[in-house]
């Protein structure tokens, strides 16, 4: 089992930046692919970005592609999401997730098969 804990959320003005972090513990070697999701109440959870074990295989959805950067530190078992040029529509609960799927899946843009999720961290942009 893998436990994920997000941190770094908060309130920021439009145009500002935030960095979210996700710390993994437990049987982390199965967590080959990490992703960040977000969810607004009443909406489905939306996959934003993913990163594979190698740290260089990544995927971004178009809405965040030029503003968000996903990275990982395999030594510390951490994944980060650097967010800049934040907009009010980025306001949501942000979740970290992990899966043992392959690099092809991890960079495919499919976000439907993630085994582990954290509890989330709230980001509010005003």
Secondary structure, 3 states (H helix, E strand, C coil): CEEEEEECCEEECCCCCEEEEEEEEECHHHCCEEEEEEECCCCCCEEEEEECCCCCCEEECCCCCCCEEEEEECCCCEEEEEECCCCHHHCEEEEEEEECCCHHHHCCCCCCCCCEECCCEEEEEC
